[in-house]
Amino acid sequence: MGYARISTAKQDLDRQIDALRSEGIPARHIYVDKKSGSTTNRPGLHEALDQARDGDVIVVHTLDRLGRTVRDTLNLIHDLAGRGVGVRNLADPIRVDSAKPEDPMSQLAVVMLALFGQMERTYAIERAAHARAVAAAKGKRIGRPSVVDPAKLAYAAHLRDQENQSISEIVKATGVSAPASTVTCRPDHRRR
């Protein structure tokens, strides 16, 4: 059986699914998630785990598809081994096949790949934080794009700053939601 996961809707599962199919895994035995590896709410993985029986092998494109922390990945592989279920990867530089628990190199490879996956996640978080800090220092807006009409937001800021109106009065006058009305608040501005 196969398991494929992407972290965001912008990513594409095709490469992983194609690799699993080329290993002879039928589509009905490929389970997928479009969830971050850091969340435990992964219905596709839970279904694969529920369906796995003694003698089965769960094949993943890379080991980090199972989880991003060393502990979670190792615990999952250990729990599966206790049920007689192996894990095999396809594209990592080091091949893993935990269906052969007597192979010490396979055990070492699992630990190393899980560690590399966790390190990459840590570095990705650090890179994203650095990019946000650089953008903020340059005065660029960070985060999701605003869906509020800029003219309405400017009018809300005017009502707040010049007319000294409360947030509830601003919401009534502009139709801009309370959270959006407070986005441009100065730190010293008191809301009523």
C-alpha positions as CSV (number, residue, x, y, z in Angstrom):
1,M,0.0,0.0,0.0
2,G,1.1,3.6,-0.6
3,Y,0.9,6.9,1.3
4,A,1.4,10.3,-0.2
5,R,1.2,13.7,1.5
6,I,1.6,17.3,0.5
7,S,1.7,20.2,3.0
8,T,-0.2,22.8,1.1
9,A,-2.9,23.1,-1.6
10,K,-0.3,24.7,-3.8
11,Q,1.7,21.5,-4.0
12,D,1.0,18.6,-6.3
13,L,0.5,15.0,-5.3
14,D,1.1,13.6,-8.9
15,R,4.8,13.0,-8.5
16,Q,4.4,10.9,-5.4
17,I,1.3,9.0,-6.7
18,D,3.1,8.3,-10.0
19,A,6.1,6.9,-8.1
20,L,3.8,4.7,-6.0
21,R,2.0,3.4,-9.1
22,S,5.3,2.6,-10.8
23,E,6.0,0.4,-7.8
24,G,2.9,-1.6,-8.7
25,I,0.6,-0.2,-6.0
26,P,-3.0,0.0,-7.3
27,A,-4.8,3.4,-6.9
28,R,-7.3,1.9,-4.5
29,H,-4.4,1.2,-2.1
30,I,-2.9,4.6,-2.2
31,Y,-3.9,6.9,0.6
32,V,-3.4,10.7,0.4
33,D,-3.4,13.8,2.6
34,K,-3.2,17.4,1.9
35,K,-2.0,18.4,5.4
36,S,1.1,19.6,7.1
37,G,3.3,16.8,8.6
38,S,3.1,18.6,11.9
39,T,-0.6,17.9,12.4
40,T,-1.9,14.6,13.7
41,N,-5.2,15.1,11.8
42,R,-4.3,13.2,8.7
43,P,-7.2,11.0,7.6
44,G,-5.4,9.4,4.7
45,L,-2.6,8.2,7.0
46,H,-5.0,7.0,9.6
47,E,-7.0,5.0,7.0
48,A,-3.7,3.5,5.7
49,L,-2.7,2.5,9.2
50,D,-6.2,1.0,9.9
51,Q,-6.0,-1.0,6.6
52,A,-2.5,-2.3,7.1
53,R,-2.2,-5.9,8.1
54,D,0.6,-8.2,9.1
55,G,3.0,-8.7,6.2
56,D,2.0,-5.4,4.5
57,V,4.4,-2.7,3.6
58,I,3.5,1.0,3.5
59,V,5.5,2.7,0.7
60,V,6.2,6.4,0.8
61,H,8.0,8.6,-1.7
62,T,10.2,10.0,1.1
63,L,10.2,9.2,4.8
64,D,9.3,12.8,5.8
65,R,5.8,12.2,4.3
66,L,5.1,10.1,7.4
67,G,6.0,12.9,9.9
68,R,8.4,15.7,10.5
69,T,9.8,14.9,13.9
70,V,12.3,12.2,14.5
71,R,10.3,10.9,17.5
72,D,6.9,10.7,15.7
73,T,8.4,9.0,12.6
74,L,10.4,6.5,14.7
75,N,7.4,5.8,16.9
76,L,5.2,5.2,13.9
77,I,7.7,2.8,12.3
78,H,8.2,1.0,15.6
79,D,4.4,0.6,16.2
80,L,4.0,-0.7,12.6
81,A,6.9,-3.1,13.1
82,G,5.1,-4.4,16.2
83,R,2.1,-5.2,14.0
84,G,4.2,-6.9,11.3
85,V,3.9,-3.9,8.9
86,G,7.0,-2.5,7.2
87,V,7.7,0.9,5.8
88,R,9.7,1.5,2.6
89,N,10.8,4.7,0.9
90,L,11.4,5.4,-2.8
91,A,13.2,8.6,-3.3
92,D,15.4,9.4,-0.3
93,P,19.1,9.1,-0.9
94,I,19.2,6.3,1.7
95,R,16.8,3.4,1.1
96,V,14.8,2.2,4.0
97,D,12.9,-1.1,4.3
98,S,11.7,-1.6,7.9
99,A,10.1,-4.9,6.8
100,K,13.6,-6.3,7.3
101,P,14.1,-5.5,11.1
102,E,17.2,-7.7,11.2
103,D,19.1,-5.3,9.0
104,P,20.9,-2.8,11.2
105,M,21.7,-0.5,8.3
106,S,18.0,-0.1,7.6
107,Q,17.4,0.9,11.2
108,L,20.3,3.4,11.0
109,A,18.9,4.8,7.8
110,V,15.4,5.3,9.4
111,V,17.0,7.3,12.2
112,M,19.1,9.4,9.9
113,L,16.3,10.2,7.4
114,A,13.9,11.1,10.2
115,L,16.5,13.4,11.7
116,F,17.2,15.1,8.3
117,G,13.4,15.6,7.8
118,Q,13.1,17.3,11.1
119,M,16.2,19.5,10.5
120,E,14.7,20.6,7.1
121,R,11.4,21.5,8.7
122,T,13.3,23.6,11.4
123,Y,15.4,25.3,8.7
124,A,12.3,26.0,6.6
125,I,10.6,27.7,9.6
126,E,13.7,29.7,10.3
127,R,14.0,30.8,6.6
128,A,10.3,31.8,6.5
129,A,10.7,33.8,9.7
130,H,13.8,35.5,8.4
131,A,12.0,36.4,5.1
132,R,9.0,37.9,7.0
133,A,11.4,40.0,9.2
134,V,13.3,41.3,6.1
135,A,10.0,42.2,4.4
136,A,8.7,43.9,7.5
137,A,11.9,45.9,7.9
138,K,11.5,47.1,4.3
139,G,8.0,48.2,5.1
140,K,6.3,45.5,3.0
141,R,3.1,44.1,4.2
142,I,3.5,40.5,5.4
143,G,0.9,37.8,5.8
144,R,-2.2,37.1,3.7
145,P,-3.4,39.8,1.2
146,S,-6.1,42.0,2.6
147,V,-9.6,41.4,1.3
148,V,-10.8,44.7,2.6
149,D,-11.4,47.5,0.2
150,P,-8.4,49.9,0.8
151,A,-10.8,53.0,0.6
152,K,-13.0,51.5,3.3
153,L,-10.0,50.7,5.5
154,A,-8.7,54.3,5.0
155,Y,-12.1,55.7,6.0
156,A,-12.2,53.4,9.0
157,A,-8.7,54.6,10.1
158,H,-9.9,58.2,9.5
159,L,-12.9,57.7,11.7
160,R,-10.8,56.1,14.4
161,D,-8.0,58.7,14.4
162,Q,-9.7,61.9,13.4
163,E,-13.3,61.4,14.6
164,N,-12.2,59.4,17.6
165,Q,-15.1,56.9,17.0
166,S,-15.3,53.6,18.8
167,I,-14.7,50.3,16.9
168,S,-18.4,49.4,17.0
169,E,-19.3,52.8,15.5
170,I,-16.6,52.4,12.8
171,V,-18.0,48.9,11.9
172,K,-21.5,50.3,11.6
173,A,-20.4,53.2,9.4
174,T,-18.0,51.3,7.1
175,G,-19.0,47.7,7.1
176,V,-15.4,46.8,7.8
177,S,-15.2,44.0,10.4
178,A,-13.8,44.8,13.9
179,P,-10.5,42.8,13.4
180,A,-9.8,44.7,10.1
181,S,-10.7,48.0,11.8
182,T,-8.0,47.4,14.4
183,V,-5.3,46.3,12.0
184,T,-3.9,49.7,11.5
185,C,-4.2,50.7,15.1
186,R,-1.1,52.4,16.5
187,P,0.3,50.7,19.7
188,D,-0.6,53.8,21.7
189,H,-4.2,54.0,20.4
190,R,-6.8,53.0,22.9
191,R,-9.9,51.3,21.6
192,R,-13.2,52.1,23.3
